[in-house]
Structure formats: structure tokens, C-alpha cells
Amino acid sequence: MSGRRLAILGSTGSIGTQALDVVARHPDAFEVVALAAGRNTDLLREQTRRFGPKITTSAQDGPAGLYRVAVESGAEVVLAATDGSVAFEAVFAAVERGIDVAVANKELIVAAGELLVESARASGAKLLPVDSEHSAIFQCLVGEEHSSVAAILLTASGGPFWRTPREAMENADLTAALAHPTWRMGTKNTIDSATMMNKGLEVIEASRLFGLRGDRIRIVVHPQSVAHGFVIFSDGSIKSQLAAPDMRVPIGYALSYPKRLESFGDRQAQLAGSPIFRNISSDNDVLQLLGAKDGEVLRYEFEAPDPARFPCVRLAYDALSSGGTQPAVLSAANEVAVAAFVEGKIPFGRIPDVIEGAMDRVPPEEPSIDGVRRADGEARIAAGEIVAAIERPTV
């Protein structure tokens, strides 16, 4: 009997390749029916040879290719792992048809989350979070009444600049910004971690996915990246989900939900290839399961974020509070600002300025697909103009 039919939008990116690693470890659990890649066609050909999907498309096929993968492939679950807004129509089309979507695209939920959640509610499709933090909250809420949730906490690693003075951060170079201490991610997400915009975007995502106001969603910095989220209940009880900092764990949970896969990530290799709790021969193995490195005393640290050094967090809360299409403006302007920094056009410290400037220029409107598209386009124009005004000369 074949496994769950899986289609991946963004198969050659960081999340897509890790998802296919999960599939390779569990060949009986999944059948890859379709893959959509960007411009890395060499890797797409390799993936096609290995997994044998019926449909493959790349960036040159445009939105029509993404639609074919998401809707015409017969997939039971679609992994949305593209960046930006390129796959919006394909994902909405899948959800409208009742196809479950594992969501790894922050921009999708940030910009159009209200609309997507409403569409999923109408069709019966499941939205399965892939981000480690949202996966943690999702798991903590299984079997719980929504009315009993008092607040949720999302954990943050702090990124590469958590201990860096603000003055040093202002002119940090690309190499420093990409030196994430814990996670393996693509360039955009790693820069977002350095500015902590990733956590601000996740606050908006959590609000959309779990139906909570922004003032009931908080951030705590946890450098070990083992505890991924907390749910605080009305009786004072707190639930948390812990796992090794390996994206294959939440990816596997989303793709196999409501079941759990038998084994997991790099910890499996550390335990001599054994699934969890099998052949645990010493206390050191137990500590490794809880996130310790070899010979390390295990400590979990939690600290409050520093809003003065990470203004992107405030901007995200502002966008959520403003509502409407303002989160779409935030997301689009952030993409432009991050790209400008990566290309050497602006200093690292000016990323928040570009975003805030675009938010000031583009007022929110009521959310709709057309409104989100309009806000996205106007924000990119505004952010581009701000980048041009502050762009430093190339040497």
C-alpha cells in the first residue's frame, strides 16, 4: 500500500530538501507525486530521478506550474515551502479543494492568513504548521479547548547578534548575519533571524493560525533552541514541546499528522541509528535526547527580547495591530530590505528603517486577495524608493 501522496512547492529550497530527506528516511510513509522548484533545475532533475514524481515544474513554468503541482497531482498534502507570494494562488486553490497544506511559507500566512484560515474552515482542509514554533503550539493544543488558552509563548534563538552591542550590529556584514548559531535555513530566513523579524512574522502567523490577539502572544529568547513554544492555560498550567533543533522533526510531524514518524533527525544518528527511546544505554543518551551535546551539562536559558536592538519585532506587532493588509506591507517591505542588504546596497542597521518607511507610506485596507496583492506591490515600490534614497555607493 502506497504512503501519503505528497506534493512540494519549493522542492529545491532549504525546507523542500529537508522534507525530501524525511521522505527518504520513511519511504513507506510517503509517495512524492509532484515537485515544483525554482531555478535550480539540476537539483530538480536529481530529485525527479530519486523520487519519481508524476509532475515536475520549475520557475520558467510560472504560476501555472505551481497550480499543476498543488491541484492536479492528486496530492493529499501539499508542502508550501516557497518564498514570497509566488505560490499564493496555488495554495489557495488547493485549500479550496479540501487538500491539506503543510505551511512553511511565512509570507503566505502573514499576508493572507485571515483569508486562508477562512477558506480552510469552509473546505475542511487542514493547515499544518511547519515552523518549529508553530508546530510546538499546534502539538500543545491537541485535545485542548481553545477557550482555555490564556497565552502562548514563541521561543527565539536570538540569532547571531543576540550578544552583539547595537553599535556593532549597525554595520554587520553578510557573513556575520548568516552565521546562525543553531538552525540551518536559507539566506532570507537567516537574515530575518538576525533582525528578529522572523519572530515578529511568527507572532502574526500565530495570531492567524490559532485565533489569538497579539497581546496574548509573546516571545522569549531561548538560545538552546530545544523548547520551541509554550501554551499557558487559564488554570495556570503550562505545556511545552521540546525537540532537537532539527527542522526535519516539525516537517515530519506536519506531513504525517495525526501520526508520528518512528524516528527523527540527527538524534537518530547520534543514538547509533536507533529510533527514540530504543537502545538508550546511559544517562548521557538521555541528556542528548533533551538537547545536550556530548559530555555537556544540560541547561535551558530563557531571556526577554531586547526591543531597542531588534526594532523589527515592534514593527510586526504594529502591523498586526493595524490589521487589514498592513502585515502584507510589512512582509513585502522586509523582503525588499533584506535583498538590498544581501546585495550590499544598505547597511544591516537600515533594514528596519526601510520597513517602517514603507509601512508609513502604504495605508492598510480591508483584506482580500486583490487587496493583499495591491499592498504587496505598493510596499515593494515604496521600499525600493527608500533603499535607493539611502543606498551607499559601491566600491
N, C-alpha and C positions, 0 to 999 in steps of 0.2 A: 504494500500500500504506500503510495507516494505521500510526502510530507506536505506541510502547508505551502500553498502557492504564493511565492514572493516576487514582487517587482520592486526595483530600486531606482529611484530618481536621484542621480548623483553617484553612480557606482564607482567612479574613479577618485572621488574625494576621500577625505580622512574617515568620515563616518561610513561611507559606502564600502571602502576597502576593509574596514574592521567588521562590518556586517557580513561580508563575504567570508571573512576569516571564521566568524561564528558558524556560518553555513558549512564551511569545510570541516569544522570540528564535529558537526552534527548532521551528516549527510542524509540521515533517515528522517530528520525533523522538518526539512525544507526542500522545496523544489523551486529553483530560480526560473521564473517564466519570462522575465523581461528585465533589461538593463538600459538605463539612459545615462550617458556620460556627457562630459563637457567636451574639451578639445583634446584630451589625452586618448586618441584613438588607438594607439599602440597598446596601452593597458586594457582598453575595452576589448580589443581582439583577443588578448590573453585571457581575460575573464570569460569571454564567449567560448573559447576553446575548453576552458576548465569546467564551466557550469552549464553550458548548453542551453541558454535561453532561446525561446521561440522568437522573441523580438529584441532587437538592439537598435538604439538610436544615439546620435551624438549632437553636439551643438549645431551643426550645419542643418539638422532637420527641424530646428526651431520648436515652437510650442506644439506643433502637430505631432512631432516625435514624442514629446513628453506625454501628450494625451494618449497616444497609442500604448505606451508602456503602462500608464496608470489605469486606463479604462478598457482597452481592447485585448489585454493579455490574459484575462481570466484570473487575475491575481486575487487572492483572498485578503492579503495585506500588502499595502504599498508603503515602502520606506521613503519618506520625503527628506532627502539629505542634500538638496541643492542649496546654494547661497542665494540670497536676494529674492526677488519676486518672480523669477523666470518661470517657476512651476506653479504659480497660483491657480491658473485655470485648470491645469491637470489635476491638482489636488482637490479643488472644489468639485470637479466633475466626478472624481472617484467617491468622494464623501456623499454627494447627492445620490449616487447609485448604491449606497449602503456598504461600500468597501471600506474596511478598517484601514486607518492610516497611522503608521508609526512616525511621529513628528520629530525630526531633528533639525528643522529649519526655523530658527528663531524669528527671522523676519516675517515668516508666514503668520505665526501666532501673534506677534507684536502688532503687525499692521492690520491684520484682518481676522484676529482671533474671535471677536464677538460674532462675526458673520459665520465663521467656520463652525464654532460650537453650536450655533443655532441650526445650521444645516445638518450637522451630525445628529442633533437631537431629533430632527424631523425624519431623518432617513434610518436611524438606528445604527449608523456606523460608529465604531469606537475610535476615539482619538487617543493614541497610546504614546505618552511622552518618552522620549529617548534621552534628553538631557539627564545627567545623573541626579541633579537636584529634584527635578520634577518627577522622575521615576521614583525617587525616595518618597516624596509626598504621596504620590499615587499609591505606592505599596502600603504606606502607613494608613491610608484611608480605606483600604479594602475592608468591607464589613462594618464600617463606621457610619453613623448618621451625620449628614452634613451639618445639621443644626447643633451638633455637639462640638464643633470645631471653633475654638476661640481665636487661634492664630497659627500661622506657620512660619518657620524659620528656614531660610535657604542658606546653606553654607558656601563660603568662598575660600579659595586657596590663598587669596591675597595677591596672587600673580608674582611676577619677577620684581616688582617695585614696592612690596609691602613694607620693607625696612629702609627704603631709599628716601632720603630727605627730598622735600618738594623741589628745592632748587636744582638738585641733580636730575630729577625726573624731567624737568622742563626741556632739556636738550638731549635726552637719552637717544642713542642711536637705535637703528633697527635690530641689530644683533642683540642688544641688551633687552629690547622689548620682546623679542621672540624666545628668550631664554626662560621658558616656563619651568618652574621647579618640579612640577608634578605630572601634568597632563600632556598627552600627545595630541595636538589639534592642528588644524590648518592655520594659515597666516592670519586671516581675518579674525577668527575666534581667539587666537593667541594675543593679538593686539588688543582686542576687546577685554581680555583678562587683565592685561597690563593697565588699562584705563579704568577697569572695573565696570565698564559699560556692559560687559556680559552679564553681570549680576543685576544691573538695572533693567536690562531687557528681560531677564528671567523673572523679575518681580512682576512685570507686565504680563508675561506668559502665565505665571502662576495665578494672577488675578483672572485671566480669561479661562484657563483650564479648570480652576477649582472654585470659581464664582465668589471670590473674596475681594473686599475693598483693599486698596493699597495700604491703609493704615493698619491692616491685620496681617500684613506680610512684611517680614523683617529679614535682615541679612546679618550673619555672624561670620567672622573670618576664622577659618579652621585650617591652618597650614598643612596638617597631615592629610587632608582630603580623604578621610576614611568615613566619617559621618557626613552624609550628603544632604540631610534635611531632617527637620523636626516638626511634628504636629503637636500643638498644645491644645488640650481639650478643656471643656468647660468645667470639669471637676478637678482640674489641676494636674491630671495625668499627662505625661509626655511620651510620645512614640518617636523613635528614630530608626532610620535604615542605614546600616553600615556595610561597606564593601570595599575591597581593594580599589585604588584609583585606576581603574581599567574600564574604558568605555564599552568593552565587549560585554560587561555584566549588564548594564541597563539596556544595551542594544538587544541582547539575548532575551531579556525579560519582556521587552516590548514585542518582539517578533513571535515569541512563543506563548504570550499571555492567553489564557489564565494559567497555563502550565509553566513550570520552571525547567530549564535545561539541567541535565545531570551534572555537568562540570562547568568550569568557569575560568577565563582569563589566565594571566601569568601565574596565579597562585597554584593552578593545576600543575604547571611545570615545576614549581618550587617544591611541591609535595610528590615528586617523583612520578608525575603523571596520574596521580590518584584523584578521583573526584572528592569533593568536600567531605570531610569527616571520615574518610576511609584511610587507613594506614597512618593515622596520626600517632607518631611514636614517642613524642616528647613534648614537654611544656613549650619548647621553642617553636614547634609546629603550631601550637595553639596561638602563640603570640603573632606568628606570621599570618595566620588566618584573620587576626584582628588588625593587621596593618603594619606590624613591626618588621624591620629588616633584620637580617641575621645578627644575633647577638645583641640586639638593641632592647633597652628598657622601653616599654610602651607608654607613651603619654599622649593624651589628647589635649590640645590647647584651643581655646575659644576667645576671640577678642572682638570688640566693637569696631566697625569700619571707620575710617578717618575721612569725613566729608570734605575737609579742606584740601586734602591731597588727591581726592578722587571725586571731582565735581560731576562726573558723568552719572553717578548714582542719583544725585539730586535731580538732574535733568530728566532721568527716566521717571522718577516719582512725579515730577511736574507734568510730564506728558500724560501719564496715567490719570492724574487728577483733572487735567484739561479735557480728556476724553475725546470722543469722536475720532477724527483722523490724525490727531496730534501724535500718537505713537508711531504712525506710518511716517510722519515727518521726521521724528527722532531717528527712526531706523534708517531711512534713506540718507539723511544728512550724515549719520555716523559712517555709513558705507563710503560716502564721498571723502569724508575726513580721513578715515583710515587708509584709503587708497592714496590720498595725497601724501600722507606721512610715509607710507611704504615707498612711494616714488621719489621721496626726498624733497617734496615741494613745500612742506610745512614742518615745523618742529613738533615733537611729540606733545609738548605742553599746549599747543594751539588746537589740538583735536576738540576739546570741549568748547572752545570759542566758535569754531565752525558750526558745531551742532546747535549751540544756543542761538547763534545768529540766524540760522535757518528757521528755528522754531519761532523766533520773534517775527520773521518776515512772512511765514505761511500760517494763517489762522486755521484752526480746526473747523471741520464741517461734519455733518451727520455721517456716520459710517455707511458705506455702500461700496460695492466692488468698483464702480466708476469713481466714487469719491476717494477711495484708497489709491487708485491709480493716479488720479489727479494730484493728490497730496504728495505722492511719491515723486512724480515728475517735477512738481514745483519746488519741492525740497532739494532735489538734486541740482536744479538750476541755481537756487539761492546759495546752496553750499559751495557750488563751483565758483560763483562770483566772489564769495568770501575767501575761498582758497586763493583765487587769482589776486585779490587785494593784499593778502599777507604773504604770498609766495616769496620765499627767499631766493636770491639769484643762484643759479647753478655754477659750480666751479669746475 
